[in-house]
Amino acid sequence: MTSSSVAKGALWREHMATHDAMVADMRAKGIPDVPWSSSKRLQSALAVHMIYTSWVLSPILTALAMIFVPKCRVYVFAYLFASAVLKIRMPVNALHRYFCWLSAGETNGWALVFDNGEGKGHECELDCEKNTYLFASHPHGLFTAGVVNNLILSESALAKVRAPLVRFFINEFLITVFPLIKDALSSLGFVACTAKNMKHYLSKGESGCIVVGGVKEVVLTGNIDVEELYLRNAYGFVKVAIQSGASLVPVYTFGESLATGPDYVPFRELRKKLTYKFDFPFRSLDLIHRWGLCFPRGKLTTVIGAPIKVEKNENPTREEVKALHAKYCDTLLALIERNKVAAGYPTQVTRLV
């Protein structure tokens, strides 16, 4: 199926249909579509809301404080010096256990699926106690809500993959500079996404997750016609996997791209070029979604594929990296095609850019 053969806006209609089906399913179980249907659900919705709004508000409020409250400047500079220069970080603590207990994805109707390959079943065969994995997640969306809440901060998911913690490699600026939110993210086990950092944790035997498209993929979200993934020229994660010997695990979340609504801002192609050039997402930003909160709308179904075995080589050639990259791309696209009907996106066309 090609993008030209699909009716315009089909992806958005399917997204809303999966949302309605999720709500109907929960109501059939006696769970109304309100965040206060249980104490745990209310806590999970508010926790997600606070984390995601803090990503945006933290730098804005810091800048305003620096401008209008001069006495704050010395404290902000000291804070930034401690984090950026001295590398002081909050350790993983009770906040991580609390968020994992909340399991915001599962609590609010989302789903986690394991796919071991064509005809090989859906039982989880991953074992982080015996192997080290680099989970490569797609798409980025605006907040990468699916893989975070369905896997990284999910008590039941971590138990299935036999991991007390899966490191989440995120934008270095976000985890290093923005006051308060960076400390909260560090407490959840999030670390800066640099090749050095990734190799450090993977070499220690700690499995981690990277959202491959990064900032460049944010501008691709909100497309109501076709799913675009920034992957064609993304080789860094493959090289790190080879250098550390970590198996590559493809992860895809259906519904992620449209969880914060369509992107109707014009000049899409121009905004893509600007995003690629400045490494900053030029797209619309809406913080109000489900229930009037900054909580993703729709059912986010995260599918985790079978691991791709990687032979460790600290100095891989360009050809070796390209070969594994091509294999990974084929595996990911096959994973999406096998699961799109069950996830509620039968007409989805996925394109690598």
Secondary structure, 3 states (H helix, E strand, C coil): CCHHHCCCCHHHHHHHHHHHHHHHHHHHCCCCCCHHHCHHHHHHHHHHHHHHHHHHHHHHHHHHHHHHCCCHHHHHHHHHHHHHHCCCCCCCCHHHHHHHHHCHHHHCCCEEEECCCCCCCCCCCCCCCCCCEEEEEECCCCCCHHHHHHHHCCHHHHHHCCCCCCEEEECHHHHHCCCCHHHHHHHCCEEECCHHHHHHHHHCCCCEEEECCHHHHHCCCCCCCCEEECCCCCCHHHHHHHHHCCEEEEEEEECCCCCCCCCCCCCHHHHHHHHHHHCCCCCCCCCCCHHHCCCCCCCCEEEECCCECCCCCCCCCHHHHHHHHHHHHHHHHHHHHHHHHHHCCCCCCEEEC
